[in-house]
Every structure is written in C-alpha cells, then in structure tokens.
C-alpha cells in the first residue's frame, strides 16, 4: 500500500523542471543535428552539380580543341603548320573561324588562374604576316590543375605506337611532331574536393601525315 501511495503521489506532481530542461536540451540537439546534416547534404549536392557542369564544359572544350588540331595547315605566310611545342603550350596554324585563312592559334595553360586558354592571331598585309603576340584570347576551360609532372601536351612522332620507347618525345621539335595528346586535370576545389578528374584525347596532324 505504501508503494502504491508513492506512485500516486509521483503522478500527481507531474514533470519536474529538471526533466523539462533535459527534454528541451535533447530536442535542441536533435534539431541542431538535423540542421547540420541538411546543410552538409545541400553543400554536397551543390558541389556535385557544379563539378559535373565544370567537367561537362571541359570535356566539350577538349573535344573542340582536338577537332581543331586535326585540321592544322600551312600558315598564310608559308610557315610550317606547327610553330612551337612545349609541355603546357602549343602554337599551330589553322582556320579557326572558317574564313578560308589560317590563324595562328596558341593553346596554353595559365597556372596562376588555373585556366586553359587559346590565343588567336590573324594574318594581315601583302605579303601576309602575323603580328607578335596573341590578338584575341579566349578561355577554353576553367579549374585546370595540371602540375609540372602532369603536362597538358605530350608529343609523338610517326613511329608511334610501334616505337613506344622513344614516345612521347622527350625533346620535341615541331618538324618531328605528328601526334599530340592533350590532357586536362579538372578540380573545382583542389584543397577540399576528391581526386582530380582526368580528361585526355589524341589529335593526329592529318595534313602533315598526308604530305609525308
């Protein structure tokens, strides 16, 4: 009987202040945890979408670059189709704007801004000549994070792929290059994001091979 009376008295007293505070604290922690989870999920989804868009644009830009490089031709001033070759820079002559004339096109990586760019210079005068420097510069792709050990360009001669020992060329010169590999490493947040995304493709200099 005494035990039953204690239970009845406890029920009459209701919830204590301490119990109420504990319940409120648990509720606040639950809401906080849910809010943090929702915020993290939103940021992750936003990153996935942004990364996907950047990769899609870079892929499209790379494909267009490869397509253009396959159509290099002799310059309007008679210069050889390939002007300069380097690890992160390539200068060639091609009809970039489809006007029937060859522009000097300079593809290069600007590491400071992590952008892959294209500089275009038109010929002028009679006889035709190309002014020094890039007259017009366009950004081909953003978020390009290639390092020194990951060059944008690798060059190959006519013996590739049979001769895989001497290819890619360690010290390429324009006259020896018949094939180029363009490789872009993409990462929209290099310090926090997952591994870099590797995009690469080959461009055969068709006009050079047809003449050889």
C-alpha positions, 0 to 999 in steps of 0.5 A, spaced: 500 500 500 505 504 501 508 503 494 502 504 491 501 511 495 508 513 492 506 512 485 500 516 486 503 521 489 509 521 483 503 522 478 500 527 481 506 532 481 507 531 474 514 533 470 519 536 474 523 542 471 529 538 471 526 533 466 523 539 462 530 542 461 533 535 459 527 534 454 528 541 451 536 540 451 535 533 447 530 536 442 535 542 441 540 537 439 536 533 435 534 539 431 541 542 431 543 535 428 538 535 423 540 542 421 547 540 420 546 534 416 541 538 411 546 543 410 552 538 409 547 534 404 545 541 400 553 543 400 554 536 397 549 536 392 551 543 390 558 541 389 556 535 385 552 539 380 557 544 379 563 539 378 559 535 373 557 542 369 565 544 370 567 537 367 561 537 362 564 544 359 571 541 359 570 535 356 566 539 350 572 544 350 577 538 349 573 535 344 573 542 340 580 543 341 582 536 338 577 537 332 581 543 331 588 540 331 586 535 326 585 540 321 592 544 322 595 547 315 600 551 312 600 558 315 598 564 310 605 566 310 608 559 308 610 557 315 610 550 317 603 548 320 606 547 327 610 553 330 612 551 337 611 545 342 612 545 349 609 541 355 603 546 357 603 550 350 602 549 343 602 554 337 599 551 330 596 554 324 589 553 322 582 556 320 579 557 326 573 561 324 572 558 317 574 564 313 578 560 308 585 563 312 589 560 317 590 563 324 595 562 328 592 559 334 596 558 341 593 553 346 596 554 353 595 553 360 595 559 365 597 556 372 596 562 376 588 562 374 588 555 373 585 556 366 586 553 359 586 558 354 587 559 346 590 565 343 588 567 336 592 571 331 590 573 324 594 574 318 594 581 315 598 585 309 601 583 302 605 579 303 601 576 309 604 576 316 602 575 323 603 580 328 607 578 335 603 576 340 596 573 341 590 578 338 584 575 341 584 570 347 579 566 349 578 561 355 577 554 353 576 551 360 576 553 367 579 549 374 585 546 370 590 543 375 595 540 371 602 540 375 609 540 372 609 532 372 602 532 369 603 536 362 597 538 358 601 536 351 605 530 350 608 529 343 609 523 338 612 522 332 610 517 326 613 511 329 608 511 334 605 506 337 610 501 334 616 505 337 613 506 344 620 507 347 622 513 344 614 516 345 612 521 347 618 525 345 622 527 350 625 533 346 620 535 341 621 539 335 615 541 331 618 538 324 618 531 328 611 532 331 605 528 328 601 526 334 599 530 340 595 528 346 592 533 350 590 532 357 586 536 362 586 535 370 579 538 372 578 540 380 573 545 382 576 545 389 583 542 389 584 543 397 577 540 399 574 536 393 576 528 391 581 526 386 582 530 380 578 528 374 582 526 368 580 528 361 585 526 355 584 525 347 589 524 341 589 529 335 593 526 329 596 532 324 592 529 318 595 534 313 602 533 315 601 525 315 598 526 308 604 530 305 609 525 308 
